[in-house]
Amino acid sequence: MQSAALAATKSDAPEFPVPANTYAETVVSVTHYTDNLFSFRITRPAAFRFRSGEFVMIGLPNAQKPVFRAYSIASPAWDEEVEFYSIKVPDGPLTQHLQKIQPGDTVLMKQKSTGTLVLDALKPGKRLWLVATGTGFAPWASLLRDPETYEKFDEVVVTNTCRDAADLAYGNHLIASLHADPLIGELTAGRVKYIATTTREPSAHMGRITTLIENGELFRMVGCAPFDPEIDRVMICGSMAMLNDVKALIETHGLEEGSNAKPADFVVERAFVG
Ligand code: A2P
């Protein structure tokens, strides 16, 4: 893991005009986990309000009409900076450039955030499941650091499934940092269960999340009964195929999909892909 951090000083003004309804913020730190994964933190505009788990459009000031992509906000609503977790796609319209950002550079962020992976979209329950593959872990990094998550749920189970062990690093670091966090360390103690699995590289725990749900291994690892609409609430974030497959499995347990307008038992959102 390579990190770069700098005091948050505004760099030179962007070379291109900032589009309407867009903030131009300064990169504070960048951390590279693998050749394909990195996270970064930017300054937070005083007026920017969001709910933990939402996403926002981000871009770079490198064109008259910059390319914007949806990114889950990985920091919690109370954080004074805004964090993102990203893949690096060699020819990705945004990420080919974004992966090169340095502290002091400018990142554009649209003023309005939105999304369904929010606590408000779920009915009250006892156990919250946060199920992610790949960069779908980002919204969990936000929700896991929000005290409201622990006010609403007794227990949180987080899953993180990637092809290779190195791809789990961001999630592993986040989970390890929870207990040391002065704000939520006490709240999280003994209440967060973390299930990290790989599907290609051999590791201690292997298997797609769908397989682990189907064969019951997930519930054995957590030490609980299978999904129960009376107890369990689920958020899912990953590729479209993963969302569809996990959703279908969850529905066989009688859980219903919710939204901001109609809170229910589970919510889904596609992870950023390119
Ligand atoms: P697998 O290695 O068996 O394809 P990706 O990088 O392609 O988005 O995949 C991230 C993780 O999600 C991988 O571990 C991958 O497993 C898993 N995955 C991909 N498709 C599905 C699916 N339909 N259901 C569950 N897990 C999936």
Residues whose N, C-alpha, C, O or C-beta is under 5 A from the ligand:
A	BS01	A2P	T133 G134 T161 C162 R163 T199 R200 R208 I209 T210 S239 A241 M242 D245
